[in-house]
Amino acid sequence: MSSLHNTDRRRLLTALAGVAVANSIFTPAAASPVIKQNNSRKLVVCFSRSGNTRVIAGVIHRSLKTDYVEIEPLTAYPADYFQTVALAKKQREEGVKPELKNNVIELAGYQTIYLGFPIWGTSVPPVVQTFLSRHNLAGKLLIPFITHGGFGVGDSEEILANLAPQTRREKPLVIECDQERKITETVMQWLEVIRS
C-alpha cells in the first residue's frame, strides 16, 4: 500500500470514529443555526444527505474549533438513495437551484470557509450550488472537502470557480465514501439470488 493510501485510510478512520459524536451533536433540529465557537473566524458549511460528509465536517469542526452550519434544502431530498439520484439529475438538467431552509447565512465575520459536500452525478449538488450563488465569498479562503461514491470529483472545480470566483481556494480533501451504493447493490443482488 502506498503512503498516500495509508494517509487517506487514517483520515477516513479518524472521521468514522467521530460518527457517534457527530450524530449526537448535529441533530436535524440543531443543524440550521450556526453553532458558535468563541468568536471563530472559521466556518464549516456542510451539506450531507446520508451522513458521510457530516462526519468529516464534525471532525473538522471539533479539531479546529470552528463555527458550524448545515446547508438544508427547504424541501428535503428523498431518504431513498436512487430517488435522490434521480431528483438531483432532474434538477441539474433543468438548471433548478432548490430553495434553502436557511436562506442566507451571515458570512462577513469569517475569513475561512470549509465547504463540505458529496458529489452527485459527477457534480456539486444543486442545493450547494444554491448556497454558493446566494452568498458572497469574495476575498475568503474556501477549503472544500468532498465525498464521492467512486467516480471522483467530477466538475466540482469548475462549479466552484464559477460560483465563487473571487475566493482563494485550497486543494480539496477528497474521500471516497461509497458504502451506501455498495450496500444497496449487494442487498439487491442478494435478494435476486434468494428470490430465484
C-alpha positions in Angstrom: 0.0 0.0 0.0 1.2 3.5 -0.8 1.7 6.0 2.0 -0.9 8.2 0.3 -3.4 5.4 0.6 -2.5 4.9 4.3 -2.9 8.6 4.9 -6.3 8.6 3.3 -7.3 5.5 5.2 -6.1 7.0 8.5 -8.1 10.2 7.7 -11.2 8.2 6.9 -10.9 6.0 10.0 -10.4 9.1 12.1 -13.5 10.6 10.5 -15.6 7.5 11.1 -14.5 7.4 14.7 -16.5 10.6 15.1 -19.8 9.2 13.8 -21.4 8.7 17.1 -20.3 12.1 18.4 -21.3 13.9 15.1 -24.7 12.3 15.1 -25.3 13.3 18.7 -24.1 16.9 18.2 -25.6 17.6 14.8 -29.2 16.6 15.0 -31.6 17.9 12.3 -33.1 20.3 14.8 -29.7 21.8 15.7 -28.4 21.9 12.2 -29.9 25.1 10.8 -28.5 27.8 13.1 -24.8 28.5 13.2 -23.1 26.7 16.1 -20.7 29.2 17.5 -17.2 28.6 19.0 -15.6 31.5 20.8 -15.6 34.2 18.0 -14.1 31.8 15.4 -13.1 33.4 12.1 -13.5 29.9 10.5 -16.8 28.3 9.5 -17.6 24.8 8.4 -20.5 24.8 5.9 -21.8 21.3 5.1 -24.4 19.5 3.0 -24.8 15.8 3.7 -27.7 13.6 2.8 -26.5 10.2 4.1 -24.2 11.5 6.9 -20.7 10.7 5.4 -19.9 14.3 4.7 -21.4 15.4 8.0 -18.9 13.1 9.9 -16.0 14.7 8.2 -17.5 18.2 8.9 -17.8 17.2 12.5 -14.1 16.2 12.7 -13.0 19.5 11.2 -15.4 21.5 13.4 -14.2 19.9 16.6 -10.5 19.7 15.7 -10.2 23.4 14.6 -12.9 24.8 16.9 -14.7 26.4 14.0 -18.3 27.5 13.8 -20.6 25.1 12.0 -23.8 25.3 9.9 -25.5 22.9 7.6 -27.0 23.7 4.2 -30.5 22.4 4.2 -33.0 22.4 1.3 -36.4 23.8 2.0 -37.8 20.5 0.7 -35.8 17.6 1.9 -34.3 15.2 -0.6 -35.8 11.7 -0.5 -34.4 9.2 2.0 -34.1 6.6 -0.8 -30.7 6.8 -2.5 -31.9 6.1 -6.0 -34.8 8.6 -5.7 -32.3 11.3 -4.6 -30.1 10.5 -7.6 -33.0 10.8 -10.0 -34.2 14.1 -8.4 -30.7 15.6 -8.4 -30.2 14.6 -12.1 -33.5 16.3 -13.0 -32.6 19.4 -11.1 -29.2 19.6 -12.7 -30.7 19.0 -16.3 -33.3 21.7 -15.7 -31.0 24.1 -14.0 -33.1 24.1 -10.8 -31.5 25.7 -7.8 -33.6 24.5 -4.9 -34.7 26.9 -2.2 -32.8 26.7 1.1 -34.3 26.3 4.6 -31.6 28.6 6.0 -31.6 31.0 3.0 -28.9 33.5 4.0 -26.1 32.9 6.5 -24.1 35.9 7.7 -20.5 35.2 6.5 -19.0 38.7 6.9 -17.1 37.7 10.1 -15.4 34.7 8.6 -12.1 34.6 6.8 -12.0 30.8 6.1 -14.9 28.7 4.9 -14.6 24.9 4.9 -17.2 23.7 2.4 -18.3 20.1 2.5 -20.5 18.3 0.0 -20.9 14.9 -1.7 -20.6 14.6 -5.5 -23.9 13.8 -7.1 -23.9 12.7 -10.7 -20.3 13.9 -11.2 -21.2 17.4 -9.9 -21.8 19.6 -7.0 -25.4 19.0 -5.6 -27.9 21.6 -6.7 -28.6 22.7 -3.1 -24.9 23.5 -2.6 -24.9 25.5 -5.9 -27.9 27.5 -4.5 -25.8 28.2 -1.4 -22.8 29.4 -3.4 -24.9 31.5 -5.7 -26.6 33.3 -2.8 -23.6 34.1 -0.6 -20.7 36.4 -1.3 -17.5 34.6 -0.6 -15.2 37.2 -2.2 -11.8 37.5 -0.5 -12.3 34.5 1.7 -10.3 31.3 1.7 -12.5 28.4 0.5 -11.4 25.0 1.5 -13.6 22.2 0.0 -13.9 18.7 1.4 -15.7 16.4 -0.9 -17.1 12.9 -0.6 -17.9 10.7 -3.6 -19.1 7.2 -4.4 -16.2 6.1 -6.5 -16.4 8.4 -9.5 -14.2 11.3 -8.4 -14.9 15.0 -8.0 -16.5 15.4 -11.4 -16.8 19.1 -12.5 -16.7 20.4 -8.9 -13.6 22.5 -9.5 -15.3 24.3 -12.4 -18.5 24.8 -10.5 -16.6 26.3 -7.5 -14.6 28.6 -9.9 -17.8 29.8 -11.5 -19.9 30.3 -8.3 -17.1 31.5 -6.0 -14.8 33.3 -8.5 -13.2 35.7 -6.1 -12.2 33.3 -3.4 -8.8 31.8 -2.8 -9.1 28.0 -2.8 -7.0 25.3 -1.2 -6.7 21.9 -2.8 -9.8 19.9 -1.5 -9.8 16.9 0.7 -11.4 14.2 -1.4 -12.6 10.9 0.2 -14.4 8.0 -1.4 -17.4 7.1 0.7 -19.3 4.6 -1.5 -20.7 2.3 1.1 -24.4 3.3 0.7 -24.3 2.4 -3.0 -22.3 -0.8 -2.5 -24.6 -1.9 0.3 -27.7 -1.2 -1.7 -26.3 -3.1 -4.7 -25.2 -6.0 -2.5 -28.6 -6.3 -0.9 -30.3 -6.1 -4.3 -28.1 -8.9 -5.7 -28.7 -11.0 -2.6 -32.5 -10.5 -2.9 -32.3 -11.6 -6.6 -30.5 -14.8 -5.5 -32.9 -15.7 -2.8 -36.0 -14.9 -5.0 -34.8 -17.4 -7.6 
